[in-house]
């Protein structure tokens, strides 16, 4: 079950209504403790971060709209249930966001995946789009935007701007990430109040280099480099 105010951040101002966290259980905190540890091996980092990502993707699906659907069961009776209202598309922010694609594919059969590369422009210090590739019908889909870390929110905000330029309504975008800084949550929701954020944990803030603290370091480096 998700909540709007994570147990580890009770002293925060109330979060925007469209920000949700995973249930802050002892198991989840144990998983985060493993991946935060600088001495954790790459193999363990992959395994335990993937466990959290799977939980996040499952929670993201809980926030998609559904419609009534009646099916016939093997016993000859009918069951009045629900089905997803529309098609889904995952969009990963390269490169770290690609780590979240496997979990999405595991729970959404034949899901379409888009890619977007955003890096800081050295001249302006602002996020700049370098590459994007989306399904042709992305404007008709609900988008799960994937990126493990939300620091200042610059890359995520730019990604949503690009998606909106391709016709995706703001309220059809769900941003899924492992760890968020409060300033990133505030900046993102101020820019896109009708989008949703699903995060695993909300950390204390940012250091002088704009890294999340306590954080877990550079997610991409720890996942892809020996």
C-alpha positions in Angstrom: 0.0 0.0 0.0 1.4 3.4 -0.9 1.2 6.6 1.2 1.5 10.3 0.7 3.8 10.8 3.7 6.6 8.2 4.1 7.3 7.0 7.6 10.9 8.1 7.5 10.0 11.7 6.6 7.2 12.6 9.0 8.7 16.1 9.6 8.4 17.1 5.9 5.7 19.5 4.9 2.8 17.6 3.4 3.7 16.2 0.0 1.7 17.1 -3.1 -1.3 14.8 -3.5 0.1 13.1 -6.6 3.3 11.9 -4.9 3.3 8.4 -3.6 5.8 6.1 -1.9 6.1 2.4 -1.4 4.9 1.3 2.0 7.9 2.0 4.3 8.3 -1.4 5.7 11.3 -3.0 7.5 11.9 -5.2 4.5 12.0 -2.2 2.1 14.4 -0.3 4.4 16.6 -3.5 4.6 16.8 -3.6 0.8 17.7 0.1 0.6 20.3 -0.3 3.3 22.0 -3.0 1.1 22.1 -0.9 -2.1 23.2 2.3 -0.2 26.2 0.5 1.3 29.4 1.5 -0.6 30.8 -2.0 0.1 27.9 -3.9 -1.5 29.1 -6.0 -4.5 27.9 -5.2 -7.9 26.1 -8.5 -8.1 24.2 -7.8 -4.9 23.5 -4.2 -6.0 21.9 -5.5 -9.2 19.9 -8.1 -7.4 18.5 -5.9 -4.6 17.9 -2.8 -6.7 16.0 -5.0 -9.1 13.8 -6.2 -6.3 12.9 -2.6 -5.4 12.4 -1.6 -9.0 9.9 -4.5 -9.4 7.9 -3.2 -6.4 7.9 0.3 -7.9 6.7 -0.9 -11.3 3.9 -2.9 -9.7 2.9 0.1 -7.6 2.9 2.3 -10.7 0.4 0.0 -12.4 -1.9 0.4 -9.4 -2.3 4.1 -10.4 -3.4 3.4 -14.0 -7.1 3.8 -14.7 -9.3 0.7 -15.1 -12.7 -0.1 -16.6 -15.2 -2.7 -15.8 -14.8 -6.1 -17.5 -16.8 -9.3 -17.2 -15.2 -12.6 -18.0 -16.4 -16.2 -18.0 -14.6 -18.5 -15.6 -13.8 -22.2 -16.1 -16.6 -23.1 -13.7 -19.2 -21.7 -16.2 -19.9 -18.6 -14.1 -19.0 -15.0 -14.8 -16.8 -12.7 -12.8 -17.2 -8.9 -12.8 -13.7 -7.5 -12.7 -11.7 -4.8 -14.3 -9.1 -4.3 -17.1 -6.7 -1.5 -17.8 -8.4 1.4 -19.6 -5.7 2.0 -22.2 -2.4 0.9 -23.6 0.8 1.4 -21.7 4.3 2.5 -22.7 7.5 2.7 -20.7 10.0 5.5 -21.4 13.4 5.2 -19.9 15.7 8.2 -19.4 19.1 7.0 -20.5 21.2 5.4 -19.3 20.2 4.6 -15.7 16.5 4.4 -16.6 17.2 1.3 -18.8 17.8 -0.7 -15.6 14.1 -0.4 -14.9 12.9 -1.8 -18.3 13.3 -5.4 -17.4 10.9 -5.2 -14.4 8.4 -3.5 -16.6 8.7 -6.2 -19.3 8.3 -8.9 -16.6 4.9 -7.5 -15.5 3.5 -6.1 -18.8 3.7 -8.6 -21.6 4.8 -7.1 -24.9 4.9 -3.6 -23.5 6.3 -0.9 -25.8 9.4 0.9 -24.7 10.6 4.4 -25.6 14.0 6.0 -25.0 15.1 9.5 -24.2 18.6 10.9 -23.6 19.0 14.2 -21.7 22.3 15.6 -20.7 23.4 18.9 -19.2 24.3 21.6 -21.8 27.9 22.7 -20.9 27.2 26.3 -22.1 23.9 26.8 -20.3 24.1 24.2 -17.5 20.5 23.3 -18.4 19.2 19.9 -19.4 19.2 19.4 -23.1 17.5 16.7 -25.3 20.0 14.7 -27.3 17.9 11.8 -28.5 14.4 10.4 -28.3 12.6 7.5 -29.8 9.0 6.7 -29.0 6.2 4.4 -30.4 4.3 6.2 -33.1 1.1 6.0 -31.0 2.6 7.3 -27.8 0.1 10.1 -27.6 -2.7 7.5 -27.1 -0.8 5.6 -24.3 -0.3 6.0 -20.6 3.4 6.5 -20.0 5.5 5.1 -17.2 8.6 7.4 -17.1 11.6 5.5 -15.7 14.6 7.0 -14.0 16.1 5.7 -10.7 17.1 9.0 -9.1 15.2 12.3 -8.7 17.7 15.0 -7.5 16.8 18.6 -8.7 14.2 17.3 -11.2 15.8 18.9 -14.2 16.1 15.8 -16.4 12.6 14.5 -15.5 11.0 17.9 -16.2 12.7 18.0 -19.6 11.6 14.5 -20.3 8.0 15.3 -19.6 8.2 18.4 -21.8 9.4 16.2 -24.6 6.6 13.8 -24.1 4.1 16.6 -24.1 5.6 17.8 -27.3 4.7 14.4 -28.7 1.1 14.7 -27.7 1.1 12.8 -24.4 -1.3 14.5 -21.9 0.4 15.5 -18.6 -2.1 13.5 -16.5 -1.2 10.3 -18.4 2.4 10.4 -17.2 3.6 8.5 -14.1 7.2 9.0 -13.1 8.7 6.1 -11.3 12.0 6.3 -9.4 13.9 4.7 -6.5 15.1 7.7 -4.4 13.9 11.3 -4.5 15.1 14.5 -2.9 12.4 16.8 -1.6 13.5 19.7 -3.9 13.2 17.4 -6.9 9.7 16.4 -5.9 8.7 20.0 -5.4 10.1 21.2 -8.7 8.6 18.4 -10.7 5.1 18.7 -9.2 5.2 22.5 -9.5 5.8 22.0 -13.2 3.4 19.2 -13.8 0.8 19.1 -11.0 -1.5 16.5 -12.7 1.3 14.0 -13.3 2.1 11.4 -10.7 5.3 10.3 -9.0 5.9 6.9 -7.5 9.1 6.8 -5.4 10.7 4.2 -3.2 12.2 6.5 -0.6 12.5 10.3 0.1 16.0 11.3 1.2 17.2 14.2 3.2 18.3 16.5 0.4 21.2 17.4 -1.9 24.9 18.1 -1.2 26.9 20.9 -2.8 27.4 18.8 -5.9 23.6 18.2 -6.2 24.0 14.5 -5.3 21.1 13.0 -3.2 22.1 12.4 0.4 22.4 10.0 2.0 21.6 8.5 -1.5 23.5 5.6 -3.0 26.0 7.3 -5.2 25.9 7.2 -9.0 23.3 4.5 -9.8 24.5 4.1 -13.4 28.1 3.7 -12.4 27.3 1.1 -9.7 25.0 -0.9 -12.0 27.0 -0.9 -15.3 30.6 -0.6 -14.3 32.7 -3.2 -12.5 
